[in-house]
Amino acid sequence: MTDHQKPEVLTSVADDVEAAVIIAALESQNIKATATGGFTAGFRTETPGHVDVLVRHEDLEQARAVLAEIEHKPVDWSKVDVGEPEDE
């Protein structure tokens, strides 16, 4: 494996759902990404788990820019399907 293909941790998040959102945003910019740690992130222990989002070393700077953009982008809740209210 060459150095530019070496995997780098872009960020660590609390669960695999958050990681999936980040990975989808990266892939929309043609940056290949993957997550590791999803199986242990949900464990309920004294020390919380985490999920690492990995990208290739050569994509790290561009991935950081994408991550910064999505972290500061407000959610347009009018476009989010939150489902129907539950009957009480």
Contact map, one row per residue, 1 for C-alpha under 8 A:
1110110000000000000000000000000000000000000000000000000000000000000000000000000000000000
1111110000000000000000000000000000000000000000000000000000000000000000000000000000000000
1111110000000000000000000000000000000000000000000000000010000000000000000000000000000000
0111110000000000000000000000000000000000000000000000000111000000000000000000000000000000
1111111000000000000000000000000000000000000000000000000111000000000000000000000000000000
1111111100000000000000000000000000000000000000000000000110000000000000000000000000000000
0000111110000000000000000000000000000000000000000000011110000000000000000000000000000000
0000011111000000000000000000000000000000000000000000011110010000000000000000000000000000
0000001111110000000000000000000000000000000000000001111000000000000000000000000000000000
0000000111110000000000000000000000000000000000000001111000010011000000000000000000000000
0000000011111000000000000000000000000000000000000001110000000000000000000000000000000000
0000000011111100000000000000000000000000000000000111100000000000000000000000000000000000
0000000000111111011000000000000000000000000000000111100000000000000000000000000000000000
0000000000011111010000000000000000000000100000001110000000000000000000000000000000000000
0000000000001111111000000000000000000100110000000110000000000000000000000000000000000000
0000000000001111111100000000000000100100100000000010000000000000000000000000000000000000
0000000000000011111110000000000000000000000000000000000000000000000000000000000000000000
0000000000001111111111000000000000000000000000000000000000000000000000000000000000000000
0000000000001011111111100000000000100000000000000011100000000000000000000000000000000000
0000000000000001111111110000000000100000000000000000000000000000000000000000000000000000
0000000000000000111111111000000000000000000000000000000000000000000000000000000000000000
0000000000000000011111111100000000000000000000000000100000000000001000000000000000000000
0000000000000000001111111110000111100000000000000000100000000000000000000000000000000000
0000000000000000000111111111000000000000000000000000000000000000000000000000000000000000
0000000000000000000011111111100000000000000000000000000000000000010001000000000000000000
0000000000000000000001111111111110000000000000000000000000000010011000000000000000000000
0000000000000000000000111111111110000000000000000000000000000000000000000000000000000000
0000000000000000000000011111111000000000000000000000000000000000000000000000000000000000
0000000000000000000000001111111000000000000000000000000000000000000000000000000000000000
0000000000000000000000000111111100000000000000000000000000000000000000000000000000000000
0000000000000000000000000111111110000000000000000000001000100010000000000000000000000000
0000000000000000000000100110011111000000000000000000001100000000000000000000000000000000
0000000000000000000000100110001111100000000000000000111100000000000000000000000000000000
0000000000000000000000100000000111110000000000000000111000000000000000000000000000000000
0000000000000001001100100000000011111100000000000011110000000000000000000000000000000000
0000000000000000000000000000000001111100000000000011110000000000000000000000000000000000
0000000000000000000000000000000000111111100000001111000000000000000000000000000000000000
0000000000000011000000000000000000111111110000000110000000000000000000000000000000000000
0000000000000000000000000000000000001111111000000000000000000000000000000000000000000000
0000000000000000000000000000000000001111111000001100000000000000000000000000000000000000
0000000000000111000000000000000000001111111000011110000000000000000000000000000000000000
0000000000000010000000000000000000000111111100001000000000000000000000000000000000000000
0000000000000000000000000000000000000011111110011000000000000000000000000000000000000000
0000000000000000000000000000000000000000011111110000000000000000000000000000000000000000
0000000000000000000000000000000000000000001111110000000000000000000000000000000000000000
0000000000000000000000000000000000000000000111110000000000000000000000000000000000000000
0000000000000000000000000000000000000000000111111000000000000000000000000000000000000000
0000000000000000000000000000000000000000101111111100000000000000000000000000000000000000
0000000000000100000000000000000000001001111000111110000000000000000000000000000000000000
0000000000011110000000000000000000001101100000011111000000000000000000000000000000000000
0000000000011111001000000000000000111100100000001111100000000000000000000000000000000000
0000000011111000001000000000000000111000000000000111110000000000000000000000000000000000
0000000011111000001001100000000011110000000000000011111000000000000000000000000000000000
0000001111100000000000000000000011110000000000000001111100000000000000000000000000000000
0000001111000000000000000000001111000000000000000000111110110010000000000000000000000000
0001111100000000000000000000000110000000000000000000011111110000000000000000000000000000
0011111100000000000000000000000000000000000000000000001111110000000000000000000000000000
0001100000000000000000000000000000000000000000000000000111111000000000000000000000000000
0000000000000000000000000000001000000000000000000000001111111110000000000000000000000000
0000000101000000000000000000000000000000000000000000001111111111000000000000000000000000
0000000000000000000000000000000000000000000000000000000001111111100000000000000000000000
0000000000000000000000000000000000000000000000000000000000111111110000000000000000000000
0000000001000000000000000100001000000000000000000000001000111111111000000000000000000000
0000000001000000000000000000000000000000000000000000000000011111111100000000000000000000
0000000000000000000000000000000000000000000000000000000000001111111110000000000000000000
0000000000000000000000001100000000000000000000000000000000000111111111000000000000000000
0000000000000000000001000100000000000000000000000000000000000011111111100000000000000000
0000000000000000000000000000000000000000000000000000000000000001111111110000000000000000
0000000000000000000000000000000000000000000000000000000000000000111111111000000000000000
0000000000000000000000001000000000000000000000000000000000000000011111111000000000000000
0000000000000000000000000000000000000000000000000000000000000000001111111000000000000000
0000000000000000000000000000000000000000000000000000000000000000000111111100000000000000
0000000000000000000000000000000000000000000000000000000000000000000011111110000000000000
0000000000000000000000000000000000000000000000000000000000000000000000011111000000000000
0000000000000000000000000000000000000000000000000000000000000000000000001111100000000000
0000000000000000000000000000000000000000000000000000000000000000000000000111111100000000
0000000000000000000000000000000000000000000000000000000000000000000000000011111100000000
0000000000000000000000000000000000000000000000000000000000000000000000000001111100000000
0000000000000000000000000000000000000000000000000000000000000000000000000001111110000000
0000000000000000000000000000000000000000000000000000000000000000000000000001111111000000
0000000000000000000000000000000000000000000000000000000000000000000000000000001111100000
0000000000000000000000000000000000000000000000000000000000000000000000000000000111110000
0000000000000000000000000000000000000000000000000000000000000000000000000000000011111000
0000000000000000000000000000000000000000000000000000000000000000000000000000000001111100
0000000000000000000000000000000000000000000000000000000000000000000000000000000000111110
0000000000000000000000000000000000000000000000000000000000000000000000000000000000011111
0000000000000000000000000000000000000000000000000000000000000000000000000000000000001111
0000000000000000000000000000000000000000000000000000000000000000000000000000000000000111
